[in-house]
Each structure stands twice: as C-alpha cells, then as structure tokens.
Amino acid sequence: MMNYTAFEDCGLKRSLDILSGKWKPLILYHLFHEKEIRFIRLWRKMPRVSKKVLLEQLQQMQEHRVIERIERKGFPPEVYYRLHRDTEWLGPALQMLEHWGKGR
C-alpha cells in the first residue's frame, strides 16, 4: 500500500495536477489534431469558455512546458499555440483515454 508521502512524489499525481482544469484536456485535443492553432480559432472551437479563462489555462500550460506560444509579427499580430516538443508523446496516451471514455 502506498503511503501519502510516496503519492506526493508520484509522477502520475504530478501529471494530473499539471493537466487538471476544465479546459486543458480539450485544448490538448485540438492541438493534437491541428498541430498549431491560432488563439482566436481555438477560442471559437470552445464557445463556452471565456477568453480570460482560456488565456489562464494556456498560460498555466506554458509555465509547465506543455505548450508553446508563438507570436507572429504583423498587423494585427497573430498568436499561435502548439505542443511543446517534450509533450508530443502525450498524444497516444490521450487517444487511449479518449477511446476508453467512448466505451463508457
């Protein structure tokens, strides 16, 4: 049986803490399917989320190096998001969770 201290050091707990949030799984879903997406397009795909909340979730994911923010100069400037190269391996894991969830 695992004690509480061991659970705090558990990689699964850390992963779930980083990816927790109402919108983070959906953000990842879109990034895995589109590779790179403009902020406004992502926001339109998630119409029930406010821009403020979406930005907060994106910033948290940036801080944990789950995603990258790319700003392209122009008028107006365009902001894109894509998976961080270190998190591309999450794709198969999330596909398995999606498959599992559909079977429920």
VOKOL-608864 format. One record per residue: y, x, z of N, C-alpha, C, O in turn; residue in one letter. Coordinates in nm, 2 decimals. Layout:
# residues N
+---------+--------+--------+----------+---------+--------+---------+--------+--------+---------+--------+--------+---------+
: n.north : n.east :   n.up : ca.north : ca.east :  ca.up : c.north : c.east :   c.up : o.north : o.east :   o.up : residuo :
+---------+--------+--------+----------+---------+--------+---------+--------+--------+---------+--------+--------+---------+
:       Y :      X :      Z :        Y :       X :      Z :       Y :      X :      Z :       Y :      X :      Z :       A :
...
+---------+--------+--------+----------+---------+--------+---------+--------+--------+---------+--------+--------+---------+
***
This chain:
# residues 104
+---------+--------+--------+----------+---------+--------+---------+--------+--------+---------+--------+--------+---------+
: n.north : n.east :   n.up : ca.north : ca.east :  ca.up : c.north : c.east :   c.up : o.north : o.east :   o.up : residuo :
+---------+--------+--------+----------+---------+--------+---------+--------+--------+---------+--------+--------+---------+
:   -0.12 :   0.08 :   0.00 :     0.00 :    0.00 :   0.00 :    0.12 :   0.09 :   0.00 :    0.13 :   0.19 :   0.07 :       M :
:    0.22 :   0.05 :  -0.08 :     0.34 :    0.14 :  -0.10 :    0.44 :   0.10 :   0.01 :    0.47 :  -0.02 :   0.04 :       M :
:    0.50 :   0.20 :   0.08 :     0.60 :    0.17 :   0.18 :    0.74 :   0.16 :   0.11 :    0.75 :   0.19 :   0.00 :       N :
:    0.83 :   0.11 :   0.19 :     0.96 :    0.08 :   0.14 :    1.03 :   0.20 :   0.08 :    1.10 :   0.19 :  -0.03 :       Y :
:    1.02 :   0.31 :   0.15 :     1.09 :    0.44 :   0.10 :    1.03 :   0.48 :  -0.03 :    1.11 :   0.52 :  -0.12 :       T :
:    0.90 :   0.47 :  -0.05 :     0.84 :    0.50 :  -0.18 :    0.89 :   0.41 :  -0.29 :    0.91 :   0.45 :  -0.40 :       A :
:    0.91 :   0.28 :  -0.26 :     0.96 :    0.19 :  -0.35 :    1.10 :   0.22 :  -0.40 :    1.14 :   0.21 :  -0.51 :       F :
:    1.19 :   0.27 :  -0.30 :     1.32 :    0.30 :  -0.34 :    1.33 :   0.42 :  -0.44 :    1.42 :   0.43 :  -0.52 :       E :
:    1.23 :   0.50 :  -0.43 :     1.22 :    0.62 :  -0.52 :    1.14 :   0.59 :  -0.65 :    1.13 :   0.67 :  -0.74 :       D :
:    1.09 :   0.46 :  -0.66 :     1.01 :    0.42 :  -0.78 :    1.09 :   0.42 :  -0.90 :    1.20 :   0.36 :  -0.91 :       C :
:    1.04 :   0.47 :  -1.01 :     1.11 :    0.47 :  -1.14 :    1.12 :   0.33 :  -1.19 :    1.22 :   0.29 :  -1.26 :       G :
:    1.03 :   0.24 :  -1.16 :     1.03 :    0.10 :  -1.21 :    1.15 :   0.03 :  -1.14 :    1.23 :  -0.04 :  -1.21 :       L :
:    1.17 :   0.05 :  -1.01 :     1.28 :   -0.01 :  -0.94 :    1.42 :   0.04 :  -1.00 :    1.51 :  -0.04 :  -1.03 :       K :
:    1.43 :   0.17 :  -1.03 :     1.55 :    0.22 :  -1.08 :    1.57 :   0.16 :  -1.22 :    1.69 :   0.12 :  -1.25 :       R :
:    1.47 :   0.15 :  -1.30 :     1.49 :    0.10 :  -1.44 :    1.53 :  -0.05 :  -1.43 :    1.62 :  -0.09 :  -1.51 :       S :
:    1.47 :  -0.13 :  -1.34 :     1.50 :   -0.27 :  -1.33 :    1.65 :  -0.28 :  -1.28 :    1.72 :  -0.38 :  -1.32 :       L :
:    1.69 :  -0.20 :  -1.19 :     1.83 :   -0.20 :  -1.14 :    1.93 :  -0.17 :  -1.25 :    2.03 :  -0.24 :  -1.26 :       D :
:    1.90 :  -0.08 :  -1.34 :     1.98 :   -0.04 :  -1.45 :    1.99 :  -0.16 :  -1.55 :    2.10 :  -0.18 :  -1.60 :       I :
:    1.88 :  -0.22 :  -1.58 :     1.87 :   -0.32 :  -1.68 :    1.89 :  -0.46 :  -1.63 :    1.89 :  -0.56 :  -1.70 :       L :
:    1.92 :  -0.48 :  -1.50 :     1.94 :   -0.61 :  -1.44 :    2.07 :  -0.66 :  -1.48 :    2.17 :  -0.59 :  -1.49 :       S :
:    2.08 :  -0.79 :  -1.49 :     2.20 :   -0.86 :  -1.53 :    2.17 :  -0.97 :  -1.63 :    2.07 :  -0.95 :  -1.71 :       G :
:    2.24 :  -1.07 :  -1.63 :     2.20 :   -1.19 :  -1.72 :    2.20 :  -1.15 :  -1.86 :    2.12 :  -1.20 :  -1.94 :       K :
:    2.29 :  -1.07 :  -1.91 :     2.31 :   -1.04 :  -2.05 :    2.25 :  -0.91 :  -2.10 :    2.24 :  -0.90 :  -2.22 :       W :
:    2.22 :  -0.82 :  -2.01 :     2.17 :   -0.69 :  -2.06 :    2.05 :  -0.70 :  -2.15 :    2.04 :  -0.63 :  -2.25 :       K :
:    1.95 :  -0.78 :  -2.11 :     1.83 :   -0.78 :  -2.20 :    1.86 :  -0.84 :  -2.34 :    1.81 :  -0.79 :  -2.44 :       P :
:    1.96 :  -0.93 :  -2.34 :     2.00 :   -0.99 :  -2.47 :    2.08 :  -0.89 :  -2.55 :    2.06 :  -0.88 :  -2.68 :       L :
:    2.16 :  -0.81 :  -2.49 :     2.23 :   -0.70 :  -2.56 :    2.13 :  -0.61 :  -2.62 :    2.15 :  -0.57 :  -2.73 :       I :
:    2.04 :  -0.56 :  -2.54 :     1.93 :   -0.47 :  -2.59 :    1.86 :  -0.53 :  -2.70 :    1.83 :  -0.46 :  -2.80 :       L :
:    1.82 :  -0.66 :  -2.69 :     1.75 :   -0.73 :  -2.80 :    1.83 :  -0.71 :  -2.93 :    1.77 :  -0.68 :  -3.04 :       Y :
:    1.96 :  -0.74 :  -2.93 :     2.04 :   -0.73 :  -3.05 :    2.05 :  -0.59 :  -3.10 :    2.05 :  -0.56 :  -3.22 :       H :
:    2.07 :  -0.49 :  -3.01 :     2.08 :   -0.35 :  -3.05 :    1.95 :  -0.30 :  -3.11 :    1.95 :  -0.22 :  -3.20 :       L :
:    1.84 :  -0.35 :  -3.06 :     1.71 :   -0.30 :  -3.12 :    1.69 :  -0.36 :  -3.26 :    1.62 :  -0.30 :  -3.34 :       F :
:    1.75 :  -0.47 :  -3.28 :     1.73 :   -0.54 :  -3.42 :    1.84 :  -0.50 :  -3.52 :    1.81 :  -0.51 :  -3.64 :       H :
:    1.95 :  -0.45 :  -3.47 :     2.06 :   -0.42 :  -3.56 :    2.10 :  -0.28 :  -3.56 :    2.18 :  -0.23 :  -3.64 :       E :
:    2.05 :  -0.20 :  -3.47 :     2.08 :   -0.05 :  -3.46 :    2.22 :  -0.02 :  -3.41 :    2.24 :   0.06 :  -3.33 :       K :
:    2.32 :  -0.09 :  -3.47 :     2.46 :   -0.07 :  -3.44 :    2.53 :  -0.20 :  -3.46 :    2.51 :  -0.27 :  -3.57 :       E :
:    2.61 :  -0.24 :  -3.37 :     2.68 :   -0.37 :  -3.39 :    2.82 :  -0.37 :  -3.33 :    2.85 :  -0.30 :  -3.23 :       I :
:    2.91 :  -0.43 :  -3.40 :     3.05 :   -0.44 :  -3.36 :    3.06 :  -0.53 :  -3.23 :    2.98 :  -0.62 :  -3.22 :       R :
:    3.15 :  -0.50 :  -3.15 :     3.17 :   -0.58 :  -3.03 :    3.18 :  -0.73 :  -3.06 :    3.12 :  -0.81 :  -3.00 :       F :
:    3.27 :  -0.76 :  -3.15 :     3.30 :   -0.90 :  -3.18 :    3.18 :  -0.97 :  -3.23 :    3.16 :  -1.09 :  -3.20 :       I :
:    3.10 :  -0.90 :  -3.32 :     2.98 :   -0.97 :  -3.37 :    2.88 :  -0.99 :  -3.26 :    2.81 :  -1.10 :  -3.25 :       R :
:    2.86 :  -0.89 :  -3.17 :     2.77 :   -0.91 :  -3.05 :    2.82 :  -1.03 :  -2.97 :    2.74 :  -1.11 :  -2.93 :       L :
:    2.95 :  -1.04 :  -2.94 :     3.00 :   -1.14 :  -2.86 :    2.98 :  -1.28 :  -2.92 :    2.94 :  -1.38 :  -2.85 :       W :
:    2.99 :  -1.29 :  -3.06 :     2.97 :   -1.42 :  -3.13 :    2.82 :  -1.46 :  -3.12 :    2.79 :  -1.58 :  -3.13 :       R :
:    2.73 :  -1.36 :  -3.11 :     2.59 :   -1.39 :  -3.10 :    2.55 :  -1.44 :  -2.96 :    2.44 :  -1.50 :  -2.94 :       K :
:    2.64 :  -1.42 :  -2.87 :     2.62 :   -1.46 :  -2.73 :    2.73 :  -1.55 :  -2.69 :    2.81 :  -1.51 :  -2.60 :       M :
:    2.74 :  -1.67 :  -2.74 :     2.86 :   -1.75 :  -2.72 :    2.89 :  -1.80 :  -2.58 :    3.00 :  -1.84 :  -2.55 :       P :
:    2.80 :  -1.80 :  -2.49 :     2.82 :   -1.85 :  -2.36 :    2.88 :  -1.74 :  -2.26 :    2.91 :  -1.77 :  -2.15 :       R :
:    2.88 :  -1.62 :  -2.31 :     2.93 :   -1.51 :  -2.22 :    3.08 :  -1.49 :  -2.25 :    3.12 :  -1.49 :  -2.37 :       V :
:    3.16 :  -1.46 :  -2.15 :     3.30 :   -1.43 :  -2.17 :    3.31 :  -1.29 :  -2.22 :    3.22 :  -1.21 :  -2.19 :       S :
:    3.42 :  -1.26 :  -2.28 :     3.44 :   -1.12 :  -2.33 :    3.45 :  -1.03 :  -2.21 :    3.40 :  -0.91 :  -2.22 :       K :
:    3.51 :  -1.07 :  -2.10 :     3.52 :   -0.99 :  -1.98 :    3.38 :  -0.95 :  -1.93 :    3.36 :  -0.83 :  -1.90 :       K :
:    3.30 :  -1.05 :  -1.91 :     3.16 :   -1.02 :  -1.86 :    3.08 :  -0.93 :  -1.95 :    3.01 :  -0.84 :  -1.91 :       V :
:    3.09 :  -0.96 :  -2.08 :     3.02 :   -0.88 :  -2.18 :    3.07 :  -0.73 :  -2.17 :    2.99 :  -0.64 :  -2.18 :       L :
:    3.20 :  -0.71 :  -2.17 :     3.25 :   -0.58 :  -2.15 :    3.20 :  -0.51 :  -2.03 :    3.17 :  -0.39 :  -2.03 :       L :
:    3.20 :  -0.58 :  -1.92 :     3.15 :   -0.52 :  -1.79 :    3.00 :  -0.48 :  -1.81 :    2.97 :  -0.37 :  -1.76 :       E :
:    2.92 :  -0.57 :  -1.87 :     2.78 :   -0.53 :  -1.88 :    2.76 :  -0.41 :  -1.98 :    2.68 :  -0.32 :  -1.95 :       Q :
:    2.84 :  -0.41 :  -2.08 :     2.84 :   -0.30 :  -2.18 :    2.88 :  -0.17 :  -2.11 :    2.82 :  -0.06 :  -2.13 :       L :
:    2.99 :  -0.17 :  -2.03 :     3.03 :   -0.05 :  -1.96 :    2.93 :   0.00 :  -1.86 :    2.91 :   0.12 :  -1.84 :       Q :
:    2.86 :  -0.09 :  -1.79 :     2.76 :   -0.05 :  -1.70 :    2.64 :   0.02 :  -1.77 :    2.59 :   0.12 :  -1.72 :       Q :
:    2.61 :  -0.04 :  -1.89 :     2.50 :    0.03 :  -1.97 :    2.55 :   0.16 :  -2.02 :    2.46 :   0.25 :  -2.04 :       M :
:    2.67 :   0.18 :  -2.05 :     2.72 :    0.31 :  -2.10 :    2.71 :   0.41 :  -1.98 :    2.67 :   0.52 :  -2.01 :       Q :
:    2.75 :   0.37 :  -1.86 :     2.75 :    0.46 :  -1.75 :    2.61 :   0.51 :  -1.72 :    2.59 :   0.62 :  -1.68 :       E :
:    2.51 :   0.43 :  -1.75 :     2.37 :    0.47 :  -1.73 :    2.31 :   0.53 :  -1.86 :    2.19 :   0.56 :  -1.86 :       H :
:    2.39 :   0.55 :  -1.96 :     2.35 :    0.61 :  -2.08 :    2.24 :   0.53 :  -2.15 :    2.14 :   0.59 :  -2.20 :       R :
:    2.25 :   0.40 :  -2.14 :     2.15 :    0.32 :  -2.21 :    2.20 :   0.29 :  -2.35 :    2.13 :   0.29 :  -2.45 :       V :
:    2.34 :   0.28 :  -2.37 :     2.40 :    0.25 :  -2.50 :    2.52 :   0.35 :  -2.51 :    2.56 :   0.42 :  -2.42 :       I :
:    2.56 :   0.36 :  -2.64 :     2.68 :    0.44 :  -2.67 :    2.79 :   0.35 :  -2.73 :    2.76 :   0.26 :  -2.80 :       E :
:    2.91 :   0.38 :  -2.70 :     3.03 :    0.31 :  -2.76 :    3.09 :   0.40 :  -2.86 :    3.12 :   0.52 :  -2.84 :       R :
:    3.11 :   0.35 :  -2.98 :     3.17 :    0.42 :  -3.09 :    3.30 :   0.35 :  -3.13 :    3.29 :   0.23 :  -3.17 :       I :
:    3.41 :   0.42 :  -3.13 :     3.53 :    0.36 :  -3.18 :    3.57 :   0.43 :  -3.31 :    3.58 :   0.55 :  -3.32 :       E :
:    3.58 :   0.35 :  -3.41 :     3.62 :    0.39 :  -3.54 :    3.77 :   0.37 :  -3.57 :    3.81 :   0.25 :  -3.55 :       R :
:    3.84 :   0.47 :  -3.60 :     3.98 :    0.46 :  -3.63 :    4.01 :   0.37 :  -3.75 :    3.93 :   0.36 :  -3.84 :       K :
:    4.12 :   0.30 :  -3.74 :     4.16 :    0.21 :  -3.85 :    4.25 :   0.11 :  -3.79 :    4.29 :   0.12 :  -3.67 :       G :
:    4.29 :   0.01 :  -3.87 :     4.38 :   -0.09 :  -3.82 :    4.31 :  -0.23 :  -3.85 :    4.31 :  -0.26 :  -3.97 :       F :
:    4.27 :  -0.30 :  -3.76 :     4.26 :   -0.26 :  -3.61 :    4.14 :  -0.17 :  -3.59 :    4.05 :  -0.17 :  -3.67 :       P :
:    4.14 :  -0.10 :  -3.48 :     4.03 :   -0.01 :  -3.45 :    3.90 :  -0.09 :  -3.44 :    3.91 :  -0.21 :  -3.38 :       P :
:    3.79 :  -0.04 :  -3.48 :     3.66 :   -0.11 :  -3.47 :    3.58 :  -0.05 :  -3.36 :    3.56 :   0.08 :  -3.36 :       E :
:    3.52 :  -0.13 :  -3.27 :     3.43 :   -0.07 :  -3.16 :    3.29 :  -0.12 :  -3.19 :    3.26 :  -0.24 :  -3.21 :       V :
:    3.20 :  -0.02 :  -3.20 :     3.06 :   -0.05 :  -3.22 :    2.98 :   0.00 :  -3.10 :    3.02 :   0.08 :  -3.02 :       Y :
:    2.86 :  -0.06 :  -3.08 :     2.77 :   -0.02 :  -2.98 :    2.63 :   0.01 :  -3.05 :    2.60 :  -0.06 :  -3.14 :       Y :
:    2.57 :   0.11 :  -2.99 :     2.43 :    0.14 :  -3.04 :    2.35 :   0.19 :  -2.92 :    2.41 :   0.23 :  -2.82 :       R :
:    2.22 :   0.20 :  -2.93 :     2.14 :    0.25 :  -2.83 :    2.16 :   0.40 :  -2.82 :    2.19 :   0.47 :  -2.91 :       L :
:    2.16 :   0.45 :  -2.69 :     2.17 :    0.59 :  -2.67 :    2.04 :   0.65 :  -2.72 :    1.93 :   0.59 :  -2.70 :       H :
:    2.04 :   0.77 :  -2.77 :     1.92 :    0.83 :  -2.83 :    1.81 :   0.84 :  -2.73 :    1.69 :   0.85 :  -2.76 :       R :
:    1.84 :   0.85 :  -2.60 :     1.74 :    0.87 :  -2.50 :    1.67 :   0.73 :  -2.46 :    1.58 :   0.73 :  -2.38 :       D :
:    1.72 :   0.62 :  -2.51 :     1.67 :    0.49 :  -2.47 :    1.60 :   0.42 :  -2.59 :    1.55 :   0.31 :  -2.57 :       T :
:    1.59 :   0.49 :  -2.70 :     1.52 :    0.42 :  -2.82 :    1.38 :   0.39 :  -2.79 :    1.32 :   0.29 :  -2.84 :       E :
:    1.31 :   0.46 :  -2.70 :     1.17 :    0.43 :  -2.66 :    1.16 :   0.30 :  -2.59 :    1.04 :   0.25 :  -2.58 :       W :
:    1.27 :   0.24 :  -2.54 :     1.26 :    0.11 :  -2.47 :    1.21 :   0.00 :  -2.57 :    1.16 :  -0.10 :  -2.52 :       L :
:    1.24 :   0.02 :  -2.70 :     1.21 :   -0.08 :  -2.79 :    1.06 :  -0.14 :  -2.78 :    1.05 :  -0.26 :  -2.77 :       G :
:    0.96 :  -0.06 :  -2.79 :     0.83 :   -0.11 :  -2.78 :    0.80 :  -0.18 :  -2.64 :    0.73 :  -0.28 :  -2.64 :       P :
:    0.86 :  -0.13 :  -2.54 :     0.84 :   -0.19 :  -2.41 :    0.90 :  -0.33 :  -2.41 :    0.84 :  -0.42 :  -2.35 :       A :
:    1.02 :  -0.34 :  -2.46 :     1.08 :   -0.47 :  -2.46 :    1.01 :  -0.57 :  -2.56 :    1.01 :  -0.69 :  -2.53 :       L :
:    0.96 :  -0.52 :  -2.67 :     0.88 :   -0.60 :  -2.76 :    0.76 :  -0.66 :  -2.69 :    0.72 :  -0.77 :  -2.71 :       Q :
:    0.69 :  -0.58 :  -2.61 :     0.58 :   -0.62 :  -2.53 :    0.62 :  -0.73 :  -2.43 :    0.55 :  -0.83 :  -2.41 :       M :
:    0.73 :  -0.71 :  -2.36 :     0.78 :   -0.81 :  -2.27 :    0.81 :  -0.94 :  -2.34 :    0.79 :  -1.05 :  -2.30 :       L :
:    0.87 :  -0.93 :  -2.46 :     0.91 :   -1.05 :  -2.54 :    0.78 :  -1.12 :  -2.58 :    0.77 :  -1.25 :  -2.57 :       E :
:    0.68 :  -1.05 :  -2.63 :     0.55 :   -1.11 :  -2.66 :    0.49 :  -1.18 :  -2.54 :    0.44 :  -1.29 :  -2.55 :       H :
:    0.49 :  -1.11 :  -2.43 :     0.43 :   -1.17 :  -2.31 :    0.51 :  -1.29 :  -2.27 :    0.44 :  -1.39 :  -2.23 :       W :
:    0.64 :  -1.29 :  -2.28 :     0.72 :   -1.41 :  -2.24 :    0.69 :  -1.53 :  -2.33 :    0.69 :  -1.64 :  -2.29 :       G :
:    0.67 :  -1.51 :  -2.46 :     0.64 :   -1.61 :  -2.55 :    0.51 :  -1.68 :  -2.52 :    0.49 :  -1.80 :  -2.55 :       K :
:    0.42 :  -1.61 :  -2.46 :     0.29 :   -1.66 :  -2.43 :    0.29 :  -1.75 :  -2.30 :    0.19 :  -1.80 :  -2.26 :       G :
:    0.40 :  -1.75 :  -2.23 :     0.41 :   -1.82 :  -2.10 :    0.44 :  -1.97 :  -2.12 :    0.45 :  -2.04 :  -2.02 :       R :
+---------+--------+--------+----------+---------+--------+---------+--------+--------+---------+--------+--------+---------+
***
